[in-house]
């Protein structure tokens, strides 16, 4: 994350008009900065193992199926890719106050998608999760009006080797 490489494929999903510079903007609504307009509740519009860095800030809570979403993120990301997520946590009001939020997350949610926690990971595999992430960093940020965001950085693991 500390260097810039123009050859890296960097995607910002559900970015709206707030796309991070140098990223490909993806959203369901056409607006400035959005290069790809699509419904991310369907198949993500990228080839398998084609993305180096996926940013999902204030995105996952708008997608209907958590396991499908995490499977799609895993599918499009390369082995070793970085997944940067910021989501309103159920530990604050933000997760529930917005009428467009359809899934609910907190810092424990991500343990189901990581082999770092074998018990929850194996359970999620039984639910249909096909991938594996390593949790690099996770923290909760308390903001105004009792809104808490969980910020997590995941690394995609597509081999048996821990990267």
Protein Blocks (a to p, Z undefined) as FASTA:
>chain_A
ZZccfkbccddehkljmbcehiacddfbdcehiabgcdfkbccfbdehkbfbdcdehklm
mpfblklmmmmmmmmpcghiacddddddfkbmklmmpmkbcbdcdfklmmmmpcklmmlm
mmmmmnopabdcddfbdcddddehhiacddddddddfbfbdZZ
